[in-house]
């Protein structure tokens, strides 16, 4: 499976699970959605790095990956998680 295919599937499934969170009414269902969301998010970062390595020159790739991880940390700091 190519990174492009898995990335598309992960993003689509992530969107579906995120949408399903709005329709749950029980704590157990919400916990299941959050677990699935975390499992899907764990594959998004490696696929993003692989996709960046396909389109960005090697000289610029290190800076972009460092910025990518810094923005992930910054988003986590402001989201309250």
N, C-alpha and C positions, 0 to 999 in steps of 0.2 A: 504494500500500500504506500503510495507516495504521500509526502507531507501535505501537498495541496489537497488531496482527497480527504485525508484525515482531519485537516484543519477546517475544511468546509463542513464536514459532518459534526465535528466538535462544536463549532459555532452555532450550527442549526439546532443541535440537541441542547446546547446551553440556553439558547433563546426559548426553546419549548419548555424546559424545566423552569426557567425564570418566569415565564408566563403562567405556568401551573401553580406557582407559589401564591398567586393572587386569588386562586379559586379554592384553596384548601380551607377547611374549617376546624380541623383537629390538630392537636399538637404533634401527634405521631406522623401525620402526613406531611406537616411542615418540616419536621426533622428529616424525613426521608427525602424531601425535595432539596433541603440544604446539603445533605450528604451527597446526593447525585450532582448537585451544582459544584461542590468541592472536587468531586472525582473528575468532572468534566473540565474544570478550570486547571487541574493539575496537568492536563495535556496541552492546554493552549499555549503556555509559555515556551515549551520546547519546540512546538510547531512554529511559533512566531520567530524563534531564533533561526530555525532551519530556513524559513521563507526569507528572512532578511539576508542570510548568507547566500541565497540564490541571486539576489538582485543588487546587493551592495558590494562594492569593491572591498577586498580584504583590508586595504589600508584604512578605510572608513568604518569597517564592521565593528571593531573594538569599541570605538566611541559610541556608535549607535546602540550596541548591546548594553554598555555601561549606562547610557541615558535611559534605555528601556527599563532596566532593573531599578534605577534611581526613581523613575516615575512610579513604578509599582510600589516602592517603599513610601513615597510621598503620598500616593493615593490612600494607602493603608493608614498612614498617620492622620489624615484628615477625615477618613471615613468613620473612625471611632472603633475600629476592630483591633 
